[in-house]
Amino acid sequence: MAAEKLRDLSQPIDVPLLDATVAAFYGTGSKEERQAADQILRDLQNNPDMWLQVVHILQTTKNLNTKFFALQVLEGVIKYRWNALPVEQRDGMKNYISDVIVQLSSNEASFRVEKLYVNKLNIILVQILKHEWPARWQSFVPDLVAAAKTSETICENCMVILKLLSEEVFDFSRGEMTQQKIKDLKQSLNSEFQLIHELCLYVLSASQRTELIRATLSTLHAFLSWIPLGYIFESPLLETLLNFFPMPQYRNLTLQCLTEVAALNFGDFYNVQYVKMYNTFMVQLQAILPPTTNIPEAYAVGTSDEQAFIQNLALFFTSFFKVHIRVLETSQENVSALLTGLEYLINISYVDDTEVFKVCLDYWNCLVSELFGAHNNIDNPAVTVNMMGLQQMPIIGMVDGMGAQLVHRRQLFAGVMSKLRMLMICRMAKPEEVLIVEDENGNIVRETMKDNDVLVQYKIMRETLIYLAHLDHDDTEKQMLRKLSKQLSGEDWTWNNLNTLCWAIGSISGSMMEEQENRFLVMVIRDLLNLCEITKGKDNKAVIASNIMYVVGQYPRFLRAHWKFLKTVVNKLFEFMHETHPGVQDMACDTFLKIVQKCKRKFVIVQVGESEPFVSELLTGLPTTVADLEPHQIHTFYESVSQMIHAESDPQKRDDYILRLMDLPNQKWVEIIGKARQSVDILKDQDVIKTVLNILQTNTSVATSLGTYFLPQISLIFLDMLNVYRMYSELISSSIAEGGPFASKSHYVKLLRSVKRETLKLIDTFLDKAEDQPHIGKQFVPPMMDPVLGDYARNLPDARESEVLSLFATIINKYKGTMIDDVPRIFEAVFQCTLEMITKNFEDYPEHRLKFFSLIRAIATHCFPALIRLSSQQLKLVMDSIIWAFRHTERNIAETGLNLLLEMLKNFENSEFCIQFYRTYLLTIEQEVFAVLTDTFHKPGFKLHVQVLQKIFGLAESVELKEPLWDTAAVSYAYPNNSAFIRDYTIKLLGTSFPNMTAAEVTQFVTGLFESHNDFTKFKERIRDFLVQSKEFSAQDNKDLYAEEAAAQQERERQRMLSIPGLIAPSEIQDEMDS
């Protein structure tokens, strides 16, 4: 192929040939031609000398794609090798790029035609600036401003460059540049801004060119969030912006600029200017968009520009109010403008657009939380409690006089808050528990996928509505009941209206005083049950049923206090269990479980007017109740009833209830085992296998709820179950041996394996939930050794159940050190054979992977002495498998591997074999951890990587470790101490791995690690900066490097929510709420 000669870069590249190769890559030729062109272009891109041809290519070619290819090569050099280039080459390239930009943008025609090319050149110039400016290119800003004054098109492009520079430094710098570099660039931009400011004002006052004015407004928008405030408030800038606002062609850009100004928060110094800006803005807005406009309708039929205007308006109001609302509350004249603005925002909140609604909702949430005073009172629960019923009690002498100010604000915003309650009720998002939804064709169906965005929105709306309820319980109750009565009268009846109303009612659970909640709920449930009776049509009934179930599931306190209601509701749920409309039965079973978990004591005591506890009555009618349910629903039902039985304190009654509950499955089990004793072939029948599976699943559901109390039931079936397990295992092995690997995928083998898995899951669940009683371990563990462990070792890889690994992990976690003598046997049965299965690649046997490492971790944690007794070959296998685990790209496997590694390092530290272990493995561990730390596939493990490295550097500095960590026979140089040895090794390791970093940079980094090894936060910061410096990470997505900080913030938020009644729903609080 002729293009091969492109590889020779010793002479100027053949540009027409390069054009042809690029054209072949983008062209419609054969697949082979495209692949060949792709290979050549890749090789050229990877050639370190290719960038020297860039100027020649750009000067010669007319092809835009070829120019982009050349600039891509150049971008790589600027990013990774710029500082290593000779000064004259850097200056030459810098000047060439600047000249081309000026040349193309000085002429209107070429500037429009070459727009894409100029944009790419601008990006390249900004990449160069990140290295060169300010230190090596001090005159950049003055040069740019001077050039801008020579022509309007050059000026327009200069604005684009300034905007890009601002975005690079202030928006995209995290993870791209070190903290120090970001600081230097910000200082330079700030100190040189006067020239840019003058240029912008000059353009806005003197130019008539629409494109230039738009470019200038766009650049200002990027700058306004960080420039010194005097440039905004002590210059004509604000006035100029407000003059542009009424002009349609600049309206959106100006509004974005004003929003940036509105969002600034630097104390009260410029309050006068803010008030003036807001009032001027409101006068202009009312001329553009009269207050009487139906904004949702206008949005629905508006152009994209008009829709963008509404979006920007929402952003302006929310930004302004978040920071400056209190300034507007001071005088009557300002108050009326403020209330008008809030009215606008309420109307915008009804716009049918998710993004617009999110912006509004975020602000409403802030405002009501502020009015409630939640953040001020987090450390003073007495004040919080006082706030709850503020409308019922006088607030005289409240803490720090804060109460009087709060009451005044609440009165001021009372009208807006009332409208906001209606908004929240009308637009309430769907909670997670609701399974019945309307599809795009208007049919009522069972939800198939959870929508996470909706769930997030529901959480925020719920919190907002709870604050609103606390601010005025009476208004909240009135609005909800009024809307519900309109559903009953048919005046306002639609599925959506009923849904949002009931979701809102359910969401304020826990926010009212008990007496008010009781009164309110009696009316709500009565009305909903009436609605269910009077409404015809299957779909309508399904929607009402779904809403009844959701509401009752949210109010456990009310149900516990009102037995008659609780009984009515549960019987209604039993009715719904016969309703075959998609989703209704599932929701009925889920709600039943939810209610039982919170009210279980109520079902096992004899209530007034009853002759026996409800659980007994339920067990009598159980076969009828579950007659129409699917197997998975029956399992949930059994779990619920077991929760009730668990609440029975009399052992004799409890055992009697369990017998009655398990009567149906036990009869079936006895029948099947009896027939199998006569002829074992019955167990091979597919229907029988399905029945066995179903019986085991029912047992697992019951074991989940009963824990230790499940002992008599599992003892009944345990040995027969192990025999079935062994038999099915042999059947699977013979099927795979005869049918080859595809047999393992057959329906029959899958069914048999399901029974084996469920058996293991049942034993695992029982042992896990049972209290720690050694006799239970002694009864159940020895009989399993051969049927389960031995079977695992004997089986073909495709027939090994991963649940065996998790079962023995549970056993070791439960019975801890008492299992030490069994570890060699477990190790022998599962270790080698599982490793062979999972180390061939990262894909096969995914379930075995995580469970295998969880088992090893359990052994390392509770039976560490057993690991020390392993032979050195076996220990090497363990260590190799740990390293292999944290190299894994599957997050939870990698994290299990790293946690296991930390466990091993900690345990060996206190062991007599520590020096031997560290000498053998420490350097390998360090090398492997640095490898995964810097490869961008393992970012989620960042915190654990840092902990392992901190441990290693801590060990090197440890005074307890007297002996050398290096092998004195193999290393000729006598290091003064371990610290010097690890330092030398690390510098060499990183120096060879990152040739783009200088020896001084690497040494400085390693020294920094030793200095900060006692301070985790500093140690972590050093490593973050190193990842940026080594250019291994770009800023695409570095949130995982900051995951720990995010987790701490979440915990603070949870504590805040717990301090306010209702914010965490009563049905979600884990404490025993039963009385």
HUNOR-V41068 format. One record per residue. N is the residue number from 0. PSI is psi in radians with two decimals (999 if undefined). Layout:
# HUNOR-V41068
<<N & PSI> <N & PSI>>
This chain:
# HUNOR-V41068
<<0 & 2.31> <1 & -0.59> <2 & -0.27> <3 & -0.58> <4 & -0.16> <5 & -0.44> <6 & -0.39> <7 & 1.85> <8 & 0.27> <9 & -0.26> <10 & 2.92> <11 & 2.41> <12 & 2.59> <13 & 1.70> <14 & -0.79> <15 & -0.65> <16 & -0.69> <17 & -0.73> <18 & -0.76> <19 & -0.67> <20 & -0.76> <21 & -0.72> <22 & -0.68> <23 & -0.65> <24 & -0.73> <25 & -0.14> <26 & -3.02> <27 & 0.38> <28 & -2.89> <29 & 2.86> <30 & -0.67> <31 & -0.75> <32 & -0.75> <33 & -0.72> <34 & -0.72> <35 & -0.78> <36 & -0.73> <37 & -0.77> <38 & -0.76> <39 & -0.78> <40 & -0.67> <41 & -0.81> <42 & -0.71> <43 & -0.75> <44 & -0.61> <45 & -0.13> <46 & 2.13> <47 & -0.33> <48 & -0.10> <49 & -0.60> <50 & -0.41> <51 & -0.28> <52 & -0.11> <53 & -0.82> <54 & -0.77> <55 & -0.75> <56 & -0.84> <57 & -0.58> <58 & -0.48> <59 & -0.76> <60 & 2.66> <61 & -0.08> <62 & 2.15> <63 & -0.72> <64 & -0.65> <65 & -0.71> <66 & -0.76> <67 & -0.66> <68 & -0.80> <69 & -0.70> <70 & -0.51> <71 & -0.74> <72 & -0.81> <73 & -0.68> <74 & -0.71> <75 & -0.74> <76 & -0.76> <77 & -0.69> <78 & -0.79> <79 & -0.37> <80 & 0.06> <81 & -0.87> <82 & -0.26> <83 & -0.13> <84 & 2.66> <85 & 2.65> <86 & -0.78> <87 & -0.59> <88 & -0.71> <89 & -0.82> <90 & -0.70> <91 & -0.82> <92 & -0.74> <93 & -0.84> <94 & -0.68> <95 & -0.86> <96 & -0.80> <97 & -0.77> <98 & -0.78> <99 & -0.74> <100 & -0.83> <101 & -0.78> <102 & -0.81> <103 & -0.54> <104 & 0.00> <105 & -0.21> <106 & 2.17> <107 & -0.83> <108 & -0.92> <109 & -0.55> <110 & -0.71> <111 & -0.74> <112 & -0.72> <113 & 0.44> <114 & -0.83> <115 & -0.75> <116 & -0.78> <117 & -0.72> <118 & -0.74> <119 & -0.70> <120 & -0.67> <121 & -0.75> <122 & -0.74> <123 & -0.77> <124 & -0.73> <125 & -0.63> <126 & -0.70> <127 & -0.75> <128 & -0.63> <129 & -0.49> <130 & -0.71> <131 & -0.59> <132 & 2.43> <133 & -0.32> <134 & -0.83> <135 & 0.06> <136 & 1.09> <137 & -0.48> <138 & 0.20> <139 & -0.90> <140 & -0.84> <141 & -0.72> <142 & -0.77> <143 & -0.80> <144 & -0.69> <145 & -0.76> <146 & -0.68> <147 & -0.54> <148 & -0.13> <149 & -0.46> <150 & 2.61> <151 & -0.59> <152 & -0.67> <153 & -0.72> <154 & -0.76> <155 & -0.76> <156 & -0.61> <157 & -0.66> <158 & -0.71> <159 & -0.75> <160 & -0.75> <161 & -0.69> <162 & -0.80> <163 & -0.74> <164 & -0.78> <165 & -0.77> <166 & -0.72> <167 & -0.75> <168 & -0.72> <169 & -0.43> <170 & -0.70> <171 & 0.26> <172 & -0.42> <173 & 2.13> <174 & -0.17> <175 & -0.57> <176 & 2.76> <177 & 2.80> <178 & -0.72> <179 & -0.75> <180 & -0.75> <181 & -0.75> <182 & -0.81> <183 & -0.79> <184 & -0.67> <185 & -0.73> <186 & -0.73> <187 & -0.78> <188 & -0.73> <189 & -0.79> <190 & -0.44> <191 & 0.15> <192 & -0.37> <193 & -0.75> <194 & -0.75> <195 & -0.73> <196 & -0.82> <197 & -0.73> <198 & -0.82> <199 & -0.83> <200 & -0.69> <201 & -0.83> <202 & -0.85> <203 & -0.48> <204 & -0.49> <205 & -0.46> <206 & 2.61> <207 & -0.05> <208 & 2.09> <209 & -0.83> <210 & -0.72> <211 & -0.74> <212 & -0.72> <213 & -0.75> <214 & -0.69> <215 & -0.75> <216 & -0.69> <217 & -0.72> <218 & -0.75> <219 & -0.72> <220 & -0.70> <221 & -0.51> <222 & -0.48> <223 & -0.43> <224 & -0.27> <225 & -0.16> <226 & 2.72> <227 & 2.42> <228 & -0.50> <229 & -0.57> <230 & -0.40> <231 & -0.89> <232 & -0.31> <233 & 0.50> <234 & 3.01> <235 & 0.18> <236 & -0.86> <237 & -0.78> <238 & -0.77> <239 & -0.79> <240 & -0.79> <241 & -0.49> <242 & -0.55> <243 & -0.41> <244 & -0.76> <245 & -0.24> <246 & 2.11> <247 & -0.72> <248 & -0.33> <249 & 0.01> <250 & -0.85> <251 & -0.75> <252 & -0.73> <253 & -0.72> <254 & -0.65> <255 & -0.70> <256 & -0.79> <257 & -0.59> <258 & -0.72> <259 & -0.75> <260 & -0.74> <261 & -0.53> <262 & -0.16> <263 & 2.47> <264 & 1.62> <265 & 0.94> <266 & -2.83> <267 & 0.09> <268 & -0.66> <269 & 0.45> <270 & -0.72> <271 & -0.77> <272 & -0.66> <273 & -0.75> <274 & -0.79> <275 & -0.78> <276 & -0.80> <277 & -0.81> <278 & -0.74> <279 & -0.78> <280 & -0.79> <281 & -0.67> <282 & -0.81> <283 & -0.70> <284 & -0.72> <285 & -0.42> <286 & -0.63> <287 & -0.78> <288 & 1.57> <289 & 2.54> <290 & -0.39> <291 & -0.10> <292 & 2.43> <293 & 1.63> <294 & -0.78> <295 & -0.71> <296 & -0.78> <297 & -0.67> <298 & -0.76> <299 & -0.61> <300 & 0.05> <301 & 2.83> <302 & 3.00> <303 & -0.58> <304 & -0.72> <305 & -0.65> <306 & -0.72> <307 & -0.61> <308 & -0.78> <309 & -0.73> <310 & -0.81> <311 & -0.60> <312 & -0.74> <313 & -0.75> <314 & -0.69> <315 & -0.93> <316 & -0.81> <317 & -0.68> <318 & -0.77> <319 & -0.85> <320 & -0.62> <321 & -0.68> <322 & -0.62> <323 & 0.23> <324 & -0.61> <325 & -0.51> <326 & -0.60> <327 & -0.20> <328 & -0.02> <329 & -0.61> <330 & 2.70> <331 & -0.70> <332 & -0.75> <333 & -0.60> <334 & -0.73> <335 & -0.63> <336 & -0.65> <337 & -0.84> <338 & -0.61> <339 & -0.75> <340 & -0.72> <341 & -0.62> <342 & -0.80> <343 & -0.80> <344 & -0.65> <345 & -0.81> <346 & -0.71> <347 & -0.57> <348 & -0.32> <349 & -0.08> <350 & 2.36> <351 & 1.26> <352 & 2.13> <353 & -0.79> <354 & -0.75> <355 & -0.76> <356 & -0.68> <357 & -0.75> <358 & -0.84> <359 & -0.80> <360 & -0.72> <361 & -0.73> <362 & -0.77> <363 & -0.67> <364 & -0.75> <365 & -0.78> <366 & -0.85> <367 & -0.58> <368 & -0.62> <369 & -0.78> <370 & -0.58> <371 & -0.46> <372 & 0.38> <373 & -0.76> <374 & -0.49> <375 & -0.39> <376 & 0.18> <377 & -0.55> <378 & 0.05> <379 & 1.42> <380 & -0.53> <381 & -0.72> <382 & -0.74> <383 & -0.78> <384 & -0.72> <385 & -0.67> <386 & -0.52> <387 & -0.93> <388 & 0.72> <389 & -0.56> <390 & -0.20> <391 & -0.26> <392 & 2.64> <393 & 2.65> <394 & 0.50> <395 & 2.41> <396 & 0.58> <397 & 2.74> <398 & 2.22> <399 & 0.39> <400 & 0.18> <401 & -0.50> <402 & -0.78> <403 & -0.74> <404 & -0.73> <405 & -0.76> <406 & -0.73> <407 & -0.78> <408 & -0.69> <409 & -0.68> <410 & -0.70> <411 & -0.72> <412 & 0.13> <413 & -0.78> <414 & -0.76> <415 & -0.72> <416 & -0.64> <417 & -0.76> <418 & -0.59> <419 & -0.62> <420 & -0.78> <421 & -0.69> <422 & -0.84> <423 & -0.69> <424 & -0.71> <425 & -0.50> <426 & 0.27> <427 & 2.36> <428 & 2.85> <429 & 2.24> <430 & 2.87> <431 & -0.61> <432 & -0.32> <433 & 2.12> <434 & -0.14> <435 & 2.11> <436 & 2.90> <437 & 2.22> <438 & -3.11> <439 & -0.28> <440 & 0.11> <441 & 0.25> <442 & 2.64> <443 & 2.11> <444 & 3.00> <445 & 2.36> <446 & 2.38> <447 & -0.51> <448 & 2.45> <449 & 2.41> <450 & 1.87> <451 & -0.61> <452 & -0.74> <453 & -0.68> <454 & -0.70> <455 & -0.78> <456 & -0.71> <457 & -0.77> <458 & -0.79> <459 & -0.74> <460 & -0.69> <461 & -0.80> <462 & -0.76> <463 & -0.77> <464 & -0.57> <465 & -0.74> <466 & -0.76> <467 & -0.67> <468 & -0.77> <469 & -0.60> <470 & -0.58> <471 & 1.60> <472 & -0.67> <473 & -0.79> <474 & -0.72> <475 & -0.84> <476 & -0.80> <477 & -0.84> <478 & -0.70> <479 & -0.78> <480 & -0.62> <481 & -0.75> <482 & -0.60> <483 & -0.67> <484 & -0.53> <485 & -0.48> <486 & -0.76> <487 & -0.68> <488 & -0.21> <489 & -0.10> <490 & -0.59> <491 & 0.32> <492 & 2.01> <493 & 2.79> <494 & -0.81> <495 & -0.73> <496 & -0.74> <497 & -0.75> <498 & -0.96> <499 & -0.64> <500 & -0.83> <501 & -0.62> <502 & -0.64> <503 & -0.74> <504 & -0.78> <505 & -0.58> <506 & -0.33> <507 & 0.23> <508 & 2.37> <509 & -0.12> <510 & -0.31> <511 & 2.81> <512 & 2.65> <513 & -0.71> <514 & -0.77> <515 & -0.69> <516 & -0.73> <517 & -0.84> <518 & -0.79> <519 & -0.83> <520 & -0.62> <521 & -0.77> <522 & -0.74> <523 & -0.88> <524 & -0.70> <525 & -0.83> <526 & -0.71> <527 & -0.70> <528 & -0.67> <529 & -0.76> <530 & -0.68> <531 & -0.65> <532 & -0.75> <533 & -0.25> <534 & 2.35> <535 & 2.82> <536 & 2.27> <537 & -0.79> <538 & -0.76> <539 & -0.78> <540 & -0.66> <541 & -0.73> <542 & -0.78> <543 & -0.74> <544 & -0.80> <545 & -0.72> <546 & -0.68> <547 & -0.81> <548 & -0.70> <549 & -0.83> <550 & -0.84> <551 & -0.56> <552 & -0.35> <553 & -0.20> <554 & 1.11> <555 & -0.59> <556 & -0.75> <557 & -0.77> <558 & -0.66> <559 & -0.56> <560 & -0.21> <561 & 1.53> <562 & -0.73> <563 & -0.75> <564 & -0.75> <565 & -0.78> <566 & -0.74> <567 & -0.77> <568 & -0.78> <569 & -0.71> <570 & -0.60> <571 & -0.70> <572 & -0.69> <573 & -0.62> <574 & -0.83> <575 & -0.39> <576 & -0.20> <577 & -0.01> <578 & 1.99> <579 & 0.12> <580 & 2.36> <581 & 2.23> <582 & -0.45> <583 & -0.80> <584 & -0.72> <585 & -0.81> <586 & -0.62> <587 & -0.77> <588 & -0.73> <589 & -0.74> <590 & -0.68> <591 & -0.80> <592 & -0.78> <593 & -0.77> <594 & -0.74> <595 & -0.71> <596 & -0.58> <597 & -0.26> <598 & 0.40> <599 & -0.61> <600 & -0.56> <601 & -0.42> <602 & -0.23> <603 & 0.02> <604 & 2.69> <605 & 2.05> <606 & 2.78> <607 & 2.29> <608 & 0.03> <609 & 2.69> <610 & -0.33> <611 & 2.82> <612 & 2.67> <613 & -0.61> <614 & -0.62> <615 & -0.77> <616 & -0.75> <617 & -0.76> <618 & -0.55> <619 & -0.73> <620 & 0.13> <621 & -0.82> <622 & -0.67> <623 & -0.74> <624 & -0.71> <625 & 0.08> <626 & -0.65> <627 & 0.10> <628 & 2.63> <629 & 2.80> <630 & -0.80> <631 & -0.50> <632 & -0.65> <633 & -0.67> <634 & -0.73> <635 & -0.71> <636 & -0.78> <637 & -0.67> <638 & -0.71> <639 & -0.84> <640 & -0.62> <641 & -0.59> <642 & -0.72> <643 & -0.85> <644 & -0.62> <645 & -0.49> <646 & -0.19> <647 & 2.13> <648 & -0.29> <649 & 1.98> <650 & -0.65> <651 & -0.80> <652 & -0.72> <653 & -0.82> <654 & -0.62> <655 & -0.76> <656 & -0.72> <657 & -0.75> <658 & -0.79> <659 & -0.70> <660 & -0.71> <661 & 0.13> <662 & -0.88> <663 & -0.97> <664 & -0.64> <665 & -0.68> <666 & -0.81> <667 & -0.74> <668 & -0.83> <669 & -0.72> <670 & -0.82> <671 & -0.79> <672 & -0.67> <673 & -0.82> <674 & -0.63> <675 & -0.52> <676 & -0.53> <677 & -0.78> <678 & 1.98> <679 & -0.34> <680 & -0.39> <681 & -0.53> <682 & -0.19> <683 & -0.16> <684 & 2.33> <685 & -0.70> <686 & -0.65> <687 & -0.73> <688 & -0.76> <689 & -0.71> <690 & -0.76> <691 & -0.78> <692 & -0.79> <693 & -0.72> <694 & -0.76> <695 & -0.71> <696 & -0.69> <697 & -0.76> <698 & -0.71> <699 & -0.75> <700 & -0.72> <701 & -0.72> <702 & -0.62> <703 & -0.71> <704 & -0.60> <705 & -0.45> <706 & -2.25> <707 & -0.60> <708 & -0.16> <709 & -0.11> <710 & -0.86> <711 & -0.63> <712 & -0.79> <713 & -0.55> <714 & -0.57> <715 & -0.70> <716 & -0.09> <717 & -0.92> <718 & -0.69> <719 & -0.66> <720 & -0.71> <721 & -0.61> <722 & -0.75> <723 & -0.71> <724 & -0.86> <725 & -0.75> <726 & -0.80> <727 & -0.58> <728 & -0.75> <729 & -0.68> <730 & -0.75> <731 & -0.84> <732 & -0.78> <733 & -0.63> <734 & -0.75> <735 & -0.67> <736 & -0.67> <737 & -0.75> <738 & -0.07> <739 & -3.05> <740 & -0.51> <741 & -0.38> <742 & -0.54> <743 & -0.31> <744 & -0.07> <745 & 2.70> <746 & -0.69> <747 & -0.83> <748 & -0.68> <749 & -0.68> <750 & -0.79> <751 & -0.70> <752 & -0.58> <753 & -0.68> <754 & -0.77> <755 & -0.79> <756 & -0.74> <757 & -0.62> <758 & -0.84> <759 & -0.70> <760 & -0.68> <761 & -0.83> <762 & -0.75> <763 & -0.85> <764 & -0.81> <765 & -0.86> <766 & -0.63> <767 & -0.74> <768 & -0.41> <769 & 2.62> <770 & 2.81> <771 & 1.49> <772 & 2.02> <773 & -0.59> <774 & -0.51> <775 & -0.77> <776 & -0.78> <777 & -0.59> <778 & -0.65> <779 & -0.49> <780 & -0.88> <781 & -0.75> <782 & -0.31> <783 & -0.25> <784 & -0.87> <785 & -0.88> <786 & -0.55> <787 & -1.03> <788 & -0.87> <789 & -0.72> <790 & -0.71> <791 & -0.82> <792 & -0.67> <793 & -0.45> <794 & 2.84> <795 & 2.66> <796 & -0.73> <797 & -0.24> <798 & 0.12> <799 & 2.27> <800 & 2.22> <801 & -0.42> <802 & -0.39> <803 & -0.73> <804 & -0.77> <805 & -0.56> <806 & -0.81> <807 & -0.46> <808 & -0.76> <809 & -0.78> <810 & -0.78> <811 & -0.70> <812 & -0.53> <813 & -0.85> <814 & 0.02> <815 & -2.19> <816 & -0.38> <817 & -0.24> <818 & 0.02> <819 & -0.75> <820 & -0.37> <821 & -0.23> <822 & -0.79> <823 & -0.68> <824 & -0.74> <825 & -0.78> <826 & -0.82> <827 & -0.68> <828 & -0.65> <829 & -0.41> <830 & -1.15> <831 & -0.79> <832 & -0.59> <833 & -0.72> <834 & -0.73> <835 & -0.58> <836 & -0.68> <837 & -0.17> <838 & 0.07> <839 & -0.61> <840 & -3.03> <841 & 0.09> <842 & -0.77> <843 & 2.67> <844 & 0.99> <845 & -0.62> <846 & -0.59> <847 & -0.52> <848 & -1.07> <849 & -0.72> <850 & -0.61> <851 & -0.82> <852 & -0.50> <853 & -0.64> <854 & -0.81> <855 & -0.67> <856 & -0.70> <857 & -0.74> <858 & -0.80> <859 & -0.61> <860 & -0.81> <861 & -0.36> <862 & 0.73> <863 & -0.69> <864 & -0.55> <865 & -0.56> <866 & -0.66> <867 & -0.53> <868 & -0.15> <869 & 2.70> <870 & 2.84> <871 & -0.57> <872 & -0.72> <873 & -0.69> <874 & -0.66> <875 & -0.69> <876 & -0.75> <877 & -0.84> <878 & -0.73> <879 & -0.69> <880 & -0.59> <881 & -0.80> <882 & -0.72> <883 & -0.63> <884 & -0.81> <885 & -0.15> <886 & -0.26> <887 & 2.49> <888 & -0.20> <889 & 2.07> <890 & -0.87> <891 & -0.49> <892 & -0.79> <893 & -0.72> <894 & -0.68> <895 & -0.75> <896 & -0.76> <897 & -0.70> <898 & -0.69> <899 & -0.73> <900 & -0.78> <901 & -0.70> <902 & -0.80> <903 & -0.80> <904 & -0.70> <905 & -0.76> <906 & -0.71> <907 & -0.44> <908 & -0.62> <909 & 0.25> <910 & 2.72> <911 & -0.31> <912 & 0.26> <913 & -0.80> <914 & -0.78> <915 & -0.77> <916 & -0.84> <917 & -0.72> <918 & -0.68> <919 & -0.68> <920 & -0.32> <921 & -0.80> <922 & -0.69> <923 & -0.77> <924 & -0.80> <925 & -0.81> <926 & -0.78> <927 & -0.66> <928 & -0.73> <929 & -0.62> <930 & -0.80> <931 & -0.49> <932 & -0.60> <933 & 0.17> <934 & 0.08> <935 & -0.14> <936 & -0.27> <937 & 0.50> <938 & -0.68> <939 & -0.39> <940 & 0.15> <941 & -0.85> <942 & -0.73> <943 & -0.66> <944 & -0.79> <945 & -0.70> <946 & -0.71> <947 & -0.81> <948 & -0.69> <949 & -0.68> <950 & -0.78> <951 & -0.80> <952 & -0.55> <953 & -0.72> <954 & -0.70> <955 & -0.59> <956 & -0.11> <957 & 2.33> <958 & -0.37> <959 & -0.54> <960 & 1.68> <961 & -0.58> <962 & 2.69> <963 & 2.52> <964 & -0.21> <965 & 2.76> <966 & 1.86> <967 & -0.47> <968 & -0.63> <969 & -0.50> <970 & 2.05> <971 & -0.58> <972 & 2.29> <973 & 1.82> <974 & 2.52> <975 & -0.56> <976 & 3.04> <977 & -0.63> <978 & -0.78> <979 & -0.66> <980 & -0.85> <981 & -0.68> <982 & -0.83> <983 & -0.77> <984 & -0.77> <985 & -0.74> <986 & -0.75> <987 & -0.74> <988 & -0.86> <989 & -0.59> <990 & -0.72> <991 & -0.52> <992 & -0.50> <993 & 1.32> <994 & -0.32> <995 & -0.12> <996 & 2.49> <997 & 2.79> <998 & -0.65> <999 & -0.73> <1000 & -0.77> <1001 & -0.80> <1002 & -0.73> <1003 & -0.72> <1004 & -0.83> <1005 & -0.72> <1006 & -0.75> <1007 & -0.67> <1008 & -0.74> <1009 & -0.67> <1010 & -0.58> <1011 & 0.28> <1012 & -0.25> <1013 & -0.13> <1014 & 1.78> <1015 & -0.73> <1016 & -0.80> <1017 & -0.74> <1018 & -0.76> <1019 & -0.75> <1020 & -0.76> <1021 & -0.76> <1022 & -0.68> <1023 & -0.82> <1024 & -0.63> <1025 & -0.69> <1026 & -0.63> <1027 & -0.79> <1028 & -0.69> <1029 & -0.07> <1030 & 0.35> <1031 & -0.49> <1032 & 2.41> <1033 & -3.11> <1034 & 0.25> <1035 & -0.85> <1036 & 1.56> <1037 & 0.34> <1038 & -0.49> <1039 & -0.45> <1040 & -0.27> <1041 & 0.34> <1042 & -0.63> <1043 & -0.75> <1044 & -0.69> <1045 & -0.68> <1046 & -0.70> <1047 & -0.68> <1048 & -0.71> <1049 & -0.71> <1050 & -0.70> <1051 & -0.70> <1052 & -0.69> <1053 & -0.73> <1054 & -0.69> <1055 & -0.78> <1056 & -0.62> <1057 & -0.40> <1058 & -0.11> <1059 & 2.02> <1060 & 2.27> <1061 & -0.40> <1062 & -0.65> <1063 & 2.11> <1064 & 2.46> <1065 & -0.57> <1066 & -0.20> <1067 & -0.19> <1068 & 2.28> <1069 & -0.38> <1070 & 2.77> <1071 & 1.85> <1072 & 0.16> <1073 & 2.49> <1074 & 999>>
